[in-house]
Amino acid sequence: MLGIDWRLPAAYRHVKHIPAAGFAWEYLRRNDEYRQDFQTIESTGQPTGRDLEAFAHRWGLRFPVRSRRAA
C-alpha cells in the first residue's frame, strides 16, 4: 500500500500542476484491482503480447509509439 496519507493536503500540492494523464495515473495506481492485475502479469516474467494487450485494454492504457533504433 502507498505510504501517502490522502488526508494531508500537503501531500497533494503537486496535483494542481500535473497534466490530466498524470492525474489519471495517480488515481489508477491507487486502485487495488489494478495493482493486483499488475502484480499478476509481472509475476509471469515474460507476459505474452496478448496478455499485455488485454491488460492495457482493461485499464485503458495507451503507450506512445517508440521510434525504432537505426540498425
N, CA, C, O and CB atoms as a CASP TS submission, in Angstrom:
PFRMAT TS
TARGET T0000
AUTHOR 0000-0000-0000
METHOD Language model
MODEL 1
PARENT N/A
ATOM      1  N   MET     1       0.842  -1.178   0.000  1.00  0.00           N
ATOM      2  CA  MET     1       0.000   0.000   0.000  1.00  0.00           C
ATOM      3  C   MET     1       0.886   1.239   0.000  1.00  0.00           C
ATOM      4  O   MET     1       2.020   1.209   0.476  1.00  0.00           O
ATOM      5  CB  MET     1      -0.957  -0.001   1.215  1.00  0.00           C
ATOM      6  N   LEU     2       0.358   2.310  -0.533  1.00  0.00           N
ATOM      7  CA  LEU     2       1.113   3.540  -0.602  1.00  0.00           C
ATOM      8  C   LEU     2       1.280   4.137   0.783  1.00  0.00           C
ATOM      9  O   LEU     2       0.408   4.002   1.640  1.00  0.00           O
ATOM     10  CB  LEU     2       0.434   4.532  -1.531  1.00  0.00           C
ATOM     11  N   GLY     3       2.410   4.798   0.993  1.00  0.00           N
ATOM     12  CA  GLY     3       2.688   5.386   2.282  1.00  0.00           C
ATOM     13  C   GLY     3       2.192   6.813   2.427  1.00  0.00           C
ATOM     14  O   GLY     3       2.498   7.472   3.420  1.00  0.00           O
ATOM     15  N   ILE     4       1.432   7.303   1.458  1.00  0.00           N
ATOM     16  CA  ILE     4       0.941   8.678   1.498  1.00  0.00           C
ATOM     17  C   ILE     4      -0.399   8.719   2.230  1.00  0.00           C
ATOM     18  O   ILE     4      -1.297   7.921   1.959  1.00  0.00           O
ATOM     19  CB  ILE     4       0.800   9.259   0.064  1.00  0.00           C
ATOM     20  N   ASP     5      -0.513   9.658   3.154  1.00  0.00           N
ATOM     21  CA  ASP     5      -1.784   9.845   3.846  1.00  0.00           C
ATOM     22  C   ASP     5      -2.642  10.781   3.004  1.00  0.00           C
ATOM     23  O   ASP     5      -2.349  11.973   2.905  1.00  0.00           O
ATOM     24  CB  ASP     5      -1.572  10.416   5.295  1.00  0.00           C
ATOM     25  N   TRP     6      -3.703  10.245   2.395  1.00  0.00           N
ATOM     26  CA  TRP     6      -4.532  11.012   1.463  1.00  0.00           C
ATOM     27  C   TRP     6      -5.283  12.146   2.156  1.00  0.00           C
ATOM     28  O   TRP     6      -5.866  13.003   1.492  1.00  0.00           O
ATOM     29  CB  TRP     6      -5.521  10.093   0.772  1.00  0.00           C
ATOM     30  N   ARG     7      -5.269  12.152   3.464  1.00  0.00           N
ATOM     31  CA  ARG     7      -5.985  13.208   4.189  1.00  0.00           C
ATOM     32  C   ARG     7      -5.132  14.450   4.424  1.00  0.00           C
ATOM     33  O   ARG     7      -5.633  15.471   4.895  1.00  0.00           O
ATOM     34  CB  ARG     7      -6.473  12.678   5.517  1.00  0.00           C
ATOM     35  N   LEU     8      -3.840  14.362   4.095  1.00  0.00           N
ATOM     36  CA  LEU     8      -2.954  15.504   4.305  1.00  0.00           C
ATOM     37  C   LEU     8      -2.841  16.325   3.019  1.00  0.00           C
ATOM     38  O   LEU     8      -2.245  15.862   2.046  1.00  0.00           O
ATOM     39  CB  LEU     8      -1.556  15.032   4.770  1.00  0.00           C
ATOM     40  N   PRO     9      -3.402  17.531   3.002  1.00  0.00           N
ATOM     41  CA  PRO     9      -3.333  18.366   1.793  1.00  0.00           C
ATOM     42  C   PRO     9      -1.909  18.613   1.312  1.00  0.00           C
ATOM     43  O   PRO     9      -1.680  18.734   0.108  1.00  0.00           O
ATOM     44  CB  PRO     9      -4.003  19.691   2.049  1.00  0.00           C
ATOM     45  N   ALA    10      -0.961  18.688   2.217  1.00  0.00           N
ATOM     46  CA  ALA    10       0.431  18.948   1.826  1.00  0.00           C
ATOM     47  C   ALA    10       0.988  17.838   0.942  1.00  0.00           C
ATOM     48  O   ALA    10       1.874  18.087   0.123  1.00  0.00           O
ATOM     49  CB  ALA    10       1.307  19.104   3.067  1.00  0.00           C
ATOM     50  N   ALA    11       0.485  16.631   1.095  1.00  0.00           N
ATOM     51  CA  ALA    11       0.978  15.501   0.299  1.00  0.00           C
ATOM     52  C   ALA    11       0.490  15.579  -1.146  1.00  0.00           C
ATOM     53  O   ALA    11       0.982  14.843  -2.002  1.00  0.00           O
ATOM     54  CB  ALA    11       0.534  14.175   0.927  1.00  0.00           C
ATOM     55  N   TYR    12      -0.464  16.453  -1.426  1.00  0.00           N
ATOM     56  CA  TYR    12      -1.061  16.519  -2.760  1.00  0.00           C
ATOM     57  C   TYR    12      -0.946  17.886  -3.425  1.00  0.00           C
ATOM     58  O   TYR    12      -1.677  18.168  -4.375  1.00  0.00           O
ATOM     59  CB  TYR    12      -2.499  16.140  -2.679  1.00  0.00           C
ATOM     60  N   ARG    13      -0.071  18.712  -2.961  1.00  0.00           N
ATOM     61  CA  ARG    13       0.095  20.025  -3.592  1.00  0.00           C
ATOM     62  C   ARG    13       0.504  19.894  -5.052  1.00  0.00           C
ATOM     63  O   ARG    13       0.110  20.703  -5.892  1.00  0.00           O
ATOM     64  CB  ARG    13       1.133  20.850  -2.836  1.00  0.00           C
ATOM     65  N   HIS    14       1.285  18.884  -5.343  1.00  0.00           N
ATOM     66  CA  HIS    14       1.780  18.702  -6.715  1.00  0.00           C
ATOM     67  C   HIS    14       0.652  18.398  -7.703  1.00  0.00           C
ATOM     68  O   HIS    14       0.826  18.597  -8.905  1.00  0.00           O
ATOM     69  CB  HIS    14       2.809  17.575  -6.753  1.00  0.00           C
ATOM     70  N   VAL    15      -0.474  17.931  -7.234  1.00  0.00           N
ATOM     71  CA  VAL    15      -1.573  17.534  -8.117  1.00  0.00           C
ATOM     72  C   VAL    15      -2.111  18.719  -8.927  1.00  0.00           C
ATOM     73  O   VAL    15      -2.602  18.540 -10.041  1.00  0.00           O
ATOM     74  CB  VAL    15      -2.704  16.909  -7.297  1.00  0.00           C
ATOM     75  N   LYS    16      -2.018  19.910  -8.372  1.00  0.00           N
ATOM     76  CA  LYS    16      -2.512  21.093  -9.088  1.00  0.00           C
ATOM     77  C   LYS    16      -1.720  21.360 -10.361  1.00  0.00           C
ATOM     78  O   LYS    16      -2.191  22.067 -11.251  1.00  0.00           O
ATOM     79  CB  LYS    16      -2.454  22.317  -8.184  1.00  0.00           C
ATOM     80  N   HIS    17      -0.541  20.807 -10.448  1.00  0.00           N
ATOM     81  CA  HIS    17       0.339  21.121 -11.569  1.00  0.00           C
ATOM     82  C   HIS    17       0.605  19.953 -12.511  1.00  0.00           C
ATOM     83  O   HIS    17       1.428  20.079 -13.417  1.00  0.00           O
ATOM     84  CB  HIS    17       1.630  21.622 -11.050  1.00  0.00           C
ATOM     85  N   ILE    18      -0.052  18.850 -12.328  1.00  0.00           N
ATOM     86  CA  ILE    18       0.193  17.721 -13.229  1.00  0.00           C
ATOM     87  C   ILE    18      -0.878  17.687 -14.325  1.00  0.00           C
ATOM     88  O   ILE    18      -2.014  18.099 -14.094  1.00  0.00           O
ATOM     89  CB  ILE    18       0.209  16.380 -12.440  1.00  0.00           C
ATOM     90  N   PRO    19      -0.518  17.197 -15.514  1.00  0.00           N
ATOM     91  CA  PRO    19      -1.490  17.114 -16.602  1.00  0.00           C
ATOM     92  C   PRO    19      -2.530  16.026 -16.317  1.00  0.00           C
ATOM     93  O   PRO    19      -2.388  15.248 -15.374  1.00  0.00           O
ATOM     94  CB  PRO    19      -0.776  16.835 -17.941  1.00  0.00           C
ATOM     95  N   ALA    20      -3.569  15.985 -17.142  1.00  0.00           N
ATOM     96  CA  ALA    20      -4.658  15.020 -16.936  1.00  0.00           C
ATOM     97  C   ALA    20      -4.140  13.584 -16.909  1.00  0.00           C
ATOM     98  O   ALA    20      -4.594  12.777 -16.099  1.00  0.00           O
ATOM     99  CB  ALA    20      -5.714  15.169 -18.035  1.00  0.00           C
ATOM    100  N   ALA    21      -3.191  13.262 -17.792  1.00  0.00           N
ATOM    101  CA  ALA    21      -2.663  11.897 -17.821  1.00  0.00           C
ATOM    102  C   ALA    21      -1.950  11.563 -16.503  1.00  0.00           C
ATOM    103  O   ALA    21      -2.044  10.440 -16.009  1.00  0.00           O
ATOM    104  CB  ALA    21      -1.694  11.719 -19.014  1.00  0.00           C
ATOM    105  N   GLY    22      -1.260  12.518 -15.957  1.00  0.00           N
ATOM    106  CA  GLY    22      -0.591  12.306 -14.677  1.00  0.00           C
ATOM    107  C   GLY    22      -1.589  12.114 -13.550  1.00  0.00           C
ATOM    108  O   GLY    22      -1.385  11.288 -12.660  1.00  0.00           O
ATOM    109  N   PHE    23      -2.662  12.875 -13.593  1.00  0.00           N
ATOM    110  CA  PHE    23      -3.703  12.730 -12.580  1.00  0.00           C
ATOM    111  C   PHE    23      -4.350  11.357 -12.699  1.00  0.00           C
ATOM    112  O   PHE    23      -4.611  10.701 -11.690  1.00  0.00           O
ATOM    113  CB  PHE    23      -4.765  13.843 -12.719  1.00  0.00           C
ATOM    114  N   ALA    24      -4.610  10.919 -13.939  1.00  0.00           N
ATOM    115  CA  ALA    24      -5.195   9.591 -14.167  1.00  0.00           C
ATOM    116  C   ALA    24      -4.276   8.504 -13.613  1.00  0.00           C
ATOM    117  O   ALA    24      -4.738   7.540 -13.002  1.00  0.00           O
ATOM    118  CB  ALA    24      -5.451   9.358 -15.678  1.00  0.00           C
ATOM    119  N   TRP    25      -2.977   8.667 -13.832  1.00  0.00           N
ATOM    120  CA  TRP    25      -2.030   7.685 -13.309  1.00  0.00           C
ATOM    121  C   TRP    25      -2.056   7.644 -11.780  1.00  0.00           C
ATOM    122  O   TRP    25      -2.029   6.565 -11.189  1.00  0.00           O
ATOM    123  CB  TRP    25      -0.615   8.000 -13.803  1.00  0.00           C
ATOM    124  N   GLU    26      -2.108   8.810 -11.140  1.00  0.00           N
ATOM    125  CA  GLU    26      -2.165   8.855  -9.678  1.00  0.00           C
ATOM    126  C   GLU    26      -3.406   8.121  -9.171  1.00  0.00           C
ATOM    127  O   GLU    26      -3.356   7.424  -8.157  1.00  0.00           O
ATOM    128  CB  GLU    26      -2.165  10.319  -9.180  1.00  0.00           C
ATOM    129  N   TYR    27      -4.499   8.283  -9.877  1.00  0.00           N
ATOM    130  CA  TYR    27      -5.742   7.610  -9.499  1.00  0.00           C
ATOM    131  C   TYR    27      -5.623   6.107  -9.721  1.00  0.00           C
ATOM    132  O   TYR    27      -5.978   5.316  -8.847  1.00  0.00           O
ATOM    133  CB  TYR    27      -6.930   8.175 -10.300  1.00  0.00           C
ATOM    134  N   LEU    28      -5.129   5.719 -10.879  1.00  0.00           N
ATOM    135  CA  LEU    28      -5.056   4.306 -11.246  1.00  0.00           C
ATOM    136  C   LEU    28      -4.130   3.520 -10.335  1.00  0.00           C
ATOM    137  O   LEU    28      -4.458   2.408  -9.921  1.00  0.00           O
ATOM    138  CB  LEU    28      -4.597   4.166 -12.676  1.00  0.00           C
ATOM    139  N   ARG    29      -2.997   4.081 -10.027  1.00  0.00           N
ATOM    140  CA  ARG    29      -2.029   3.315  -9.232  1.00  0.00           C
ATOM    141  C   ARG    29      -2.492   3.088  -7.799  1.00  0.00           C
ATOM    142  O   ARG    29      -1.874   2.325  -7.057  1.00  0.00           O
ATOM    143  CB  ARG    29      -0.693   4.025  -9.220  1.00  0.00           C
ATOM    144  N   ARG    30      -3.557   3.737  -7.417  1.00  0.00           N
ATOM    145  CA  ARG    30      -4.127   3.506  -6.092  1.00  0.00           C
ATOM    146  C   ARG    30      -5.279   2.494  -6.126  1.00  0.00           C
ATOM    147  O   ARG    30      -5.840   2.151  -5.085  1.00  0.00           O
ATOM    148  CB  ARG    30      -4.612   4.822  -5.502  1.00  0.00           C
ATOM    149  N   ASN    31      -5.621   2.030  -7.308  1.00  0.00           N
ATOM    150  CA  ASN    31      -6.714   1.067  -7.463  1.00  0.00           C
ATOM    151  C   ASN    31      -6.203  -0.339  -7.128  1.00  0.00           C
ATOM    152  O   ASN    31      -5.277  -0.841  -7.766  1.00  0.00           O
ATOM    153  CB  ASN    31      -7.296   1.114  -8.916  1.00  0.00           C
ATOM    154  N   ASP    32      -6.811  -0.956  -6.133  1.00  0.00           N
ATOM    155  CA  ASP    32      -6.357  -2.279  -5.691  1.00  0.00           C
ATOM    156  C   ASP    32      -6.446  -3.330  -6.793  1.00  0.00           C
ATOM    157  O   ASP    32      -5.556  -4.174  -6.908  1.00  0.00           O
ATOM    158  CB  ASP    32      -7.172  -2.731  -4.498  1.00  0.00           C
ATOM    159  N   GLU    33      -7.494  -3.297  -7.601  1.00  0.00           N
ATOM    160  CA  GLU    33      -7.631  -4.285  -8.683  1.00  0.00           C
ATOM    161  C   GLU    33      -6.537  -4.092  -9.726  1.00  0.00           C
ATOM    162  O   GLU    33      -5.971  -5.063 -10.228  1.00  0.00           O
ATOM    163  CB  GLU    33      -9.024  -4.176  -9.348  1.00  0.00           C
ATOM    164  N   TYR    34      -6.244  -2.845 -10.048  1.00  0.00           N
ATOM    165  CA  TYR    34      -5.163  -2.575 -10.998  1.00  0.00           C
ATOM    166  C   TYR    34      -3.842  -3.107 -10.456  1.00  0.00           C
ATOM    167  O   TYR    34      -3.080  -3.763 -11.167  1.00  0.00           O
ATOM    168  CB  TYR    34      -5.054  -1.062 -11.288  1.00  0.00           C
ATOM    169  N   ARG    35      -3.588  -2.813  -9.195  1.00  0.00           N
ATOM    170  CA  ARG    35      -2.331  -3.260  -8.580  1.00  0.00           C
ATOM    171  C   ARG    35      -2.237  -4.780  -8.573  1.00  0.00           C
ATOM    172  O   ARG    35      -1.164  -5.341  -8.795  1.00  0.00           O
ATOM    173  CB  ARG    35      -2.210  -2.721  -7.146  1.00  0.00           C
ATOM    174  N   GLN    36      -3.358  -5.445  -8.319  1.00  0.00           N
ATOM    175  CA  GLN    36      -3.357  -6.910  -8.333  1.00  0.00           C
ATOM    176  C   GLN    36      -3.101  -7.436  -9.746  1.00  0.00           C
ATOM    177  O   GLN    36      -2.313  -8.363  -9.932  1.00  0.00           O
ATOM    178  CB  GLN    36      -4.697  -7.458  -7.793  1.00  0.00           C
ATOM    179  N   ASP    37      -3.759  -6.852 -10.731  1.00  0.00           N
ATOM    180  CA  ASP    37      -3.548  -7.266 -12.131  1.00  0.00           C
ATOM    181  C   ASP    37      -2.092  -7.054 -12.540  1.00  0.00           C
ATOM    182  O   ASP    37      -1.494  -7.904 -13.200  1.00  0.00           O
ATOM    183  CB  ASP    37      -4.486  -6.479 -13.082  1.00  0.00           C
ATOM    184  N   PHE    38      -1.535  -5.923 -12.145  1.00  0.00           N
ATOM    185  CA  PHE    38      -0.147  -5.634 -12.487  1.00  0.00           C
ATOM    186  C   PHE    38       0.788  -6.665 -11.870  1.00  0.00           C
ATOM    187  O   PHE    38       1.699  -7.158 -12.535  1.00  0.00           O
ATOM    188  CB  PHE    38       0.237  -4.228 -12.024  1.00  0.00           C
ATOM    189  N   GLN    39       0.565  -6.990 -10.606  1.00  0.00           N
ATOM    190  CA  GLN    39       1.428  -7.970  -9.951  1.00  0.00           C
ATOM    191  C   GLN    39       1.280  -9.342 -10.599  1.00  0.00           C
ATOM    192  O   GLN    39       2.255 -10.083 -10.722  1.00  0.00           O
ATOM    193  CB  GLN    39       1.104  -8.054  -8.454  1.00  0.00           C
ATOM    194  N   THR    40       0.070  -9.678 -11.011  1.00  0.00           N
ATOM    195  CA  THR    40      -0.158 -10.968 -11.674  1.00  0.00           C
ATOM    196  C   THR    40       0.613 -11.025 -12.985  1.00  0.00           C
ATOM    197  O   THR    40       1.309 -12.005 -13.254  1.00  0.00           O
ATOM    198  CB  THR    40      -1.668 -11.197 -11.928  1.00  0.00           C
ATOM    199  N   ILE    41       0.495  -9.998 -13.792  1.00  0.00           N
ATOM    200  CA  ILE    41       1.162 -10.004 -15.096  1.00  0.00           C
ATOM    201  C   ILE    41       2.678  -9.903 -14.927  1.00  0.00           C
ATOM    202  O   ILE    41       3.428 -10.478 -15.716  1.00  0.00           O
ATOM    203  CB  ILE    41       0.644  -8.844 -15.973  1.00  0.00           C
ATOM    204  N   GLU    42       3.122  -9.193 -13.928  1.00  0.00           N
ATOM    205  CA  GLU    42       4.557  -9.085 -13.679  1.00  0.00           C
ATOM    206  C   GLU    42       5.137 -10.409 -13.201  1.00  0.00           C
ATOM    207  O   GLU    42       6.283 -10.733 -13.513  1.00  0.00           O
ATOM    208  CB  GLU    42       4.837  -7.991 -12.651  1.00  0.00           C
ATOM    209  N   SER    43       4.360 -11.172 -12.451  1.00  0.00           N
ATOM    210  CA  SER    43       4.857 -12.429 -11.892  1.00  0.00           C
ATOM    211  C   SER    43       5.085 -13.497 -12.957  1.00  0.00           C
ATOM    212  O   SER    43       5.767 -14.490 -12.704  1.00  0.00           O
ATOM    213  CB  SER    43       3.889 -12.947 -10.855  1.00  0.00           C
ATOM    214  N   THR    44       4.516 -13.298 -14.149  1.00  0.00           N
ATOM    215  CA  THR    44       4.717 -14.274 -15.213  1.00  0.00           C
ATOM    216  C   THR    44       6.128 -14.193 -15.793  1.00  0.00           C
ATOM    217  O   THR    44       6.564 -15.103 -16.499  1.00  0.00           O
ATOM    218  CB  THR    44       3.688 -14.065 -16.316  1.00  0.00           C
ATOM    219  N   GLY    45       6.830 -13.121 -15.500  1.00  0.00           N
ATOM    220  CA  GLY    45       8.198 -12.971 -16.006  1.00  0.00           C
ATOM    221  C   GLY    45       8.227 -12.392 -17.400  1.00  0.00           C
ATOM    222  O   GLY    45       8.773 -11.308 -17.610  1.00  0.00           O
ATOM    223  N   GLN    46       7.649 -13.093 -18.357  1.00  0.00           N
ATOM    224  CA  GLN    46       7.610 -12.595 -19.724  1.00  0.00           C
ATOM    225  C   GLN    46       6.193 -12.755 -20.264  1.00  0.00           C
ATOM    226  O   GLN    46       5.888 -13.740 -20.938  1.00  0.00           O
ATOM    227  CB  GLN    46       8.640 -13.343 -20.623  1.00  0.00           C
ATOM    228  N   PRO    47       5.335 -11.795 -19.971  1.00  0.00           N
ATOM    229  CA  PRO    47       3.958 -11.900 -20.455  1.00  0.00           C
ATOM    230  C   PRO    47       3.913 -11.839 -21.983  1.00  0.00           C
ATOM    231  O   PRO    47       4.744 -11.193 -22.621  1.00  0.00           O
ATOM    232  CB  PRO    47       3.090 -10.780 -19.852  1.00  0.00           C
ATOM    233  N   THR    48       2.939 -12.516 -22.540  1.00  0.00           N
ATOM    234  CA  THR    48       2.785 -12.502 -23.992  1.00  0.00           C
ATOM    235  C   THR    48       2.226 -11.158 -24.440  1.00  0.00           C
ATOM    236  O   THR    48       1.717 -10.379 -23.635  1.00  0.00           O
ATOM    237  CB  THR    48       1.866 -13.653 -24.458  1.00  0.00           C
ATOM    238  N   GLY    49       2.328 -10.911 -25.709  1.00  0.00           N
ATOM    239  CA  GLY    49       1.754  -9.691 -26.263  1.00  0.00           C
ATOM    240  C   GLY    49       0.260  -9.633 -26.040  1.00  0.00           C
ATOM    241  O   GLY    49      -0.313  -8.571 -25.795  1.00  0.00           O
ATOM    242  N   ARG    50      -0.357 -10.795 -26.128  1.00  0.00           N
ATOM    243  CA  ARG    50      -1.812 -10.870 -25.908  1.00  0.00           C
ATOM    244  C   ARG    50      -2.159 -10.487 -24.462  1.00  0.00           C
ATOM    245  O   ARG    50      -3.125  -9.766 -24.215  1.00  0.00           O
ATOM    246  CB  ARG    50      -2.339 -12.301 -26.227  1.00  0.00           C
ATOM    247  N   ASP    51      -1.345 -10.988 -23.503  1.00  0.00           N
ATOM    248  CA  ASP    51      -1.564 -10.652 -22.091  1.00  0.00           C
ATOM    249  C   ASP    51      -1.441  -9.147 -21.869  1.00  0.00           C
ATOM    250  O   ASP    51      -2.263  -8.532 -21.189  1.00  0.00           O
ATOM    251  CB  ASP    51      -0.558 -11.404 -21.192  1.00  0.00           C
ATOM    252  N   LEU    52      -0.397  -8.570 -22.460  1.00  0.00           N
ATOM    253  CA  LEU    52      -0.176  -7.134 -22.291  1.00  0.00           C
ATOM    254  C   LEU    52      -1.286  -6.318 -22.936  1.00  0.00           C
ATOM    255  O   LEU    52      -1.722  -5.295 -22.410  1.00  0.00           O
ATOM    256  CB  LEU    52       1.169  -6.733 -22.881  1.00  0.00           C
ATOM    257  N   GLU    53      -1.730  -6.803 -24.095  1.00  0.00           N
ATOM    258  CA  GLU    53      -2.817  -6.090 -24.783  1.00  0.00           C
ATOM    259  C   GLU    53      -4.102  -6.142 -23.965  1.00  0.00           C
ATOM    260  O   GLU    53      -4.813  -5.143 -23.857  1.00  0.00           O
ATOM    261  CB  GLU    53      -3.059  -6.690 -26.183  1.00  0.00           C
ATOM    262  N   ALA    54      -4.398  -7.300 -23.393  1.00  0.00           N
ATOM    263  CA  ALA    54      -5.601  -7.443 -22.567  1.00  0.00           C
ATOM    264  C   ALA    54      -5.500  -6.558 -21.324  1.00  0.00           C
ATOM    265  O   ALA    54      -6.478  -5.931 -20.918  1.00  0.00           O
ATOM    266  CB  ALA    54      -5.809  -8.923 -22.157  1.00  0.00           C
ATOM    267  N   PHE    55      -4.320  -6.514 -20.733  1.00  0.00           N
ATOM    268  CA  PHE    55      -4.098  -5.670 -19.548  1.00  0.00           C
ATOM    269  C   PHE    55      -4.297  -4.194 -19.901  1.00  0.00           C
ATOM    270  O   PHE    55      -4.997  -3.463 -19.201  1.00  0.00           O
ATOM    271  CB  PHE    55      -2.672  -5.896 -18.972  1.00  0.00           C
ATOM    272  N   ALA    56      -3.677  -3.781 -20.983  1.00  0.00           N
ATOM    273  CA  ALA    56      -3.784  -2.379 -21.401  1.00  0.00           C
ATOM    274  C   ALA    56      -5.222  -2.015 -21.746  1.00  0.00           C
ATOM    275  O   ALA    56      -5.695  -0.928 -21.413  1.00  0.00           O
ATOM    276  CB  ALA    56      -2.875  -2.109 -22.603  1.00  0.00           C
ATOM    277  N   HIS    57      -5.915  -2.939 -22.421  1.00  0.00           N
ATOM    278  CA  HIS    57      -7.306  -2.682 -22.804  1.00  0.00           C
ATOM    279  C   HIS    57      -8.197  -2.556 -21.570  1.00  0.00           C
ATOM    280  O   HIS    57      -9.031  -1.655 -21.478  1.00  0.00           O
ATOM    281  CB  HIS    57      -7.826  -3.803 -23.720  1.00  0.00           C
ATOM    282  N   ARG    58      -8.003  -3.483 -20.620  1.00  0.00           N
ATOM    283  CA  ARG    58      -8.840  -3.459 -19.419  1.00  0.00           C
ATOM    284  C   ARG    58      -8.717  -2.145 -18.661  1.00  0.00           C
ATOM    285  O   ARG    58      -9.703  -1.616 -18.147  1.00  0.00           O
ATOM    286  CB  ARG    58      -8.474  -4.613 -18.504  1.00  0.00           C
ATOM    287  N   TRP    59      -7.496  -1.627 -18.597  1.00  0.00           N
ATOM    288  CA  TRP    59      -7.269  -0.429 -17.786  1.00  0.00           C
ATOM    289  C   TRP    59      -7.194   0.848 -18.611  1.00  0.00           C
ATOM    290  O   TRP    59      -6.916   1.920 -18.074  1.00  0.00           O
ATOM    291  CB  TRP    59      -6.001  -0.583 -16.995  1.00  0.00           C
ATOM    292  N   GLY    60      -7.436   0.742 -19.898  1.00  0.00           N
ATOM    293  CA  GLY    60      -7.455   1.942 -20.732  1.00  0.00           C
ATOM    294  C   GLY    60      -6.086   2.566 -20.912  1.00  0.00           C
ATOM    295  O   GLY    60      -5.960   3.782 -21.054  1.00  0.00           O
ATOM    296  N   LEU    61      -5.061   1.726 -20.904  1.00  0.00           N
ATOM    297  CA  LEU    61      -3.702   2.240 -21.041  1.00  0.00           C
ATOM    298  C   LEU    61      -3.345   2.401 -22.503  1.00  0.00           C
ATOM    299  O   LEU    61      -3.701   1.573 -23.342  1.00  0.00           O
ATOM    300  CB  LEU    61      -2.698   1.317 -20.348  1.00  0.00           C
ATOM    301  N   ARG    62      -2.648   3.461 -22.789  1.00  0.00           N
ATOM    302  CA  ARG    62      -2.130   3.692 -24.140  1.00  0.00           C
ATOM    303  C   ARG    62      -0.666   4.025 -24.029  1.00  0.00           C
ATOM    304  O   ARG    62      -0.249   4.753 -23.127  1.00  0.00           O
ATOM    305  CB  ARG    62      -2.904   4.828 -24.872  1.00  0.00           C
ATOM    306  N   PHE    63       0.104   3.499 -24.935  1.00  0.00           N
ATOM    307  CA  PHE    63       1.530   3.754 -24.939  1.00  0.00           C
ATOM    308  C   PHE    63       1.904   4.407 -26.260  1.00  0.00           C
ATOM    309  O   PHE    63       1.504   3.939 -27.326  1.00  0.00           O
ATOM    310  CB  PHE    63       2.332   2.449 -24.714  1.00  0.00           C
ATOM    311  N   PRO    64       2.653   5.460 -26.191  1.00  0.00           N
ATOM    312  CA  PRO    64       3.064   6.100 -27.447  1.00  0.00           C
ATOM    313  C   PRO    64       3.982   5.173 -28.233  1.00  0.00           C
ATOM    314  O   PRO    64       4.702   4.351 -27.666  1.00  0.00           O
ATOM    315  CB  PRO    64       3.773   7.450 -27.172  1.00  0.00           C
ATOM    316  N   VAL    65       3.937   5.325 -29.521  1.00  0.00           N
ATOM    317  CA  VAL    65       4.790   4.515 -30.387  1.00  0.00           C
ATOM    318  C   VAL    65       6.221   4.995 -30.224  1.00  0.00           C
ATOM    319  O   VAL    65       6.511   6.185 -30.346  1.00  0.00           O
ATOM    320  CB  VAL    65       4.336   4.598 -31.882  1.00  0.00           C
ATOM    321  N   ARG    66       7.100   4.060 -29.949  1.00  0.00           N
ATOM    322  CA  ARG    66       8.505   4.414 -29.795  1.00  0.00           C
ATOM    323  C   ARG    66       9.177   4.427 -31.149  1.00  0.00           C
ATOM    324  O   ARG    66       8.858   3.641 -32.041  1.00  0.00           O
ATOM    325  CB  ARG    66       9.219   3.438 -28.849  1.00  0.00           C
ATOM    326  N   SER    67      10.108   5.336 -31.272  1.00  0.00           N
ATOM    327  CA  SER    67      10.868   5.348 -32.510  1.00  0.00           C
ATOM    328  C   SER    67      11.804   4.143 -32.513  1.00  0.00           C
ATOM    329  O   SER    67      12.277   3.700 -31.467  1.00  0.00           O
ATOM    330  CB  SER    67      11.662   6.680 -32.671  1.00  0.00           C
ATOM    331  N   ARG    68      12.055   3.634 -33.693  1.00  0.00           N
ATOM    332  CA  ARG    68      12.938   2.475 -33.816  1.00  0.00           C
ATOM    333  C   ARG    68      14.376   2.939 -33.908  1.00  0.00           C
ATOM    334  O   ARG    68      14.687   3.997 -34.455  1.00  0.00           O
ATOM    335  CB  ARG    68      12.566   1.620 -35.046  1.00  0.00           C
ATOM    336  N   ARG    69      15.236   2.111 -33.355  1.00  0.00           N
ATOM    337  CA  ARG    69      16.659   2.415 -33.437  1.00  0.00           C
ATOM    338  C   ARG    69      17.154   2.153 -34.849  1.00  0.00           C
ATOM    339  O   ARG    69      16.711   1.228 -35.531  1.00  0.00           O
ATOM    340  CB  ARG    69      17.461   1.582 -32.416  1.00  0.00           C
ATOM    341  N   ALA    70      18.063   2.977 -35.253  1.00  0.00           N
ATOM    342  CA  ALA    70      18.692   2.743 -36.555  1.00  0.00           C
ATOM    343  C   ALA    70      19.613   1.536 -36.428  1.00  0.00           C
ATOM    344  O   ALA    70      20.367   1.433 -35.460  1.00  0.00           O
ATOM    345  CB  ALA    70      19.485   4.009 -37.045  1.00  0.00           C
ATOM    346  N   ALA    71      19.559   0.627 -37.388  1.00  0.00           N
ATOM    347  CA  ALA    71      20.374  -0.587 -37.316  1.00  0.00           C
ATOM    348  C   ALA    71      21.820  -0.331 -37.575  1.00  0.00           C
ATOM    349  O   ALA    71      22.626  -1.262 -37.548  1.00  0.00           O
ATOM    350  CB  ALA    71      19.881  -1.598 -38.280  1.00  0.00           C
TER
END
